[in-house]
Amino acid sequence: MPHSSRRHFGLALLLAALSTLGPFSIDTFLPAMQAIGLTLAATPLQMQQALTVYLFCYALMMLWHGSISDAIGRRPVVLVTTLLFSLASLGCALSNSLASLLLFRALQGLCGGAGLVVGRAIIRDKLDGHEAQRLMSHVTMLFSLSPAIAPVIGGWLFGRLGWHSIFFFMALVGLLLFVMSWFALAETHHASRRQPLKVRYLLANYLQVGRKREFQLLTAAVSCNFAGFFLYIPAAPVFLIQHLHLRPDQFLWMFGPAVSGIMFGAFLSGRMAGRRSSREIVNIGYALMFTAATVNLLYNLTAGASMPWAVLPLACYTTGMSLVAPSITLNLMDQFPSLRGTVSSLQGFLQTMMSSLVAGVVSPLVWGSPLTLALTMALFLLAGFVFRTRYRQLVARAPSVVVHGKLSPPWRAFIFIAKEN
């Protein structure tokens, strides 16, 4: 491991742990959804709202995590949200009605995305270029363990201690992260670079970022790529239990290959940083995703769903997805150097709103058949590729502004970023 990688491994570990709050709140909860519904007299569709409400609030607050951290610093945002997440988890554990559960799930959602959003900004505060890509890849690789471990822990806790123990466990995780951040997380966004915390000013920043065509296209590309995989997350109880005839404590059969792909893709991204251009890395990632989606579709057209062939394409897909995401994410933040927190927030908000739509609307419509799941994955991937191709076409048509025989600084910076991606 290079010296710089060793030096930042502790930070990568902490940021990865902070980022796990969001997916942990989804994946740990999945094996017990049916049992919670029976206890609270809720239908399966009503229980699905416990996921949708969480994702909606998660996305909504993502708009503010980064902007608040731009104004008051990264550290205070992390400390407050981890502590509130722990309290919200206790509320979920003690809920005796669906309304109460939804209320505390909403509070979990409001806090769960801070580590992911602020963590990206912290990486960009500290590092540039290939070093930033390596650290982000390390965070992604460590963070990706969560979706594999979470359903296993959730199934184990549910089977031995009941569903309440899952939320008590989440509360403990939140409290531990609060303590770790208190002692180990230094402030990286110094007072001289902070932005005023005014709603009018924040809205102006969001407008400045959101109306840029390049931001729209790249964010749409990443969101659609992720939706092709995330489609299977809310569908997991149906896909695994009904179609593949597995037990609630066997969710690792799907999450294991998928997460292994995320980790391997993140590892490859870190190894390729500095050796291949970001554009080459993204192209390799898309080639892997298209291979996976094609194999998945052909398999489900010609054979019945069975293990392990029904889940192996997910490993290839998530490898490609994990190769593509870091390069595009860094590109997005480099377009607005003074508003990295805002960019991270807006990207996270849009991607999570897409995930919320997938969880609440798209996935329930298509999870009745493994074939319709595979077809929807392919359609989401195709949409993501179209958005990224449109971005490349836009970049190719960008005029070169020449002053005294040299590119002017704004265009020089933009064209450099564009060529890299």
Secondary structure, 3 states (H helix, E strand, C coil): CCHHHHHCHHHHHHHHHHHCHHHHHHHCCHHHHHHHHHHCCCCHHHHHHHHHHHHHHHHHHHHHHHHHHHHHCHHHHHHHHHHHHHHHHHHHHCCCCHHHHHHHHHHHHHHHCHHHHHHHHHHHHHCCHHHHHHHHHHHHHHHCHHHHHHHHHHHHHHHHHCCHHHHHHHHHHHHHHHHHHHHHCCCCCCHHHCCCCCHHHHHHHHHHHHCCHHHHHHHHHHHHHHHHHHCCCCCHHHHHHHHCCCCHHHCHHHHHHHHHHHHHHHHHHHHHECCECHHHHHHHHHHHHHHHHHHHHHHHHHCCCCCCCCCHHHHHHHHHHHHHHHHHHHHHHHCCHHHHHHHHHHHHHHHHHHHHHHHHHHHHHHCCCHHHHHHHHHHHHHHHHHHHHHHHHHHHCCCCCEECCEECHHHHHHHHHHHHC
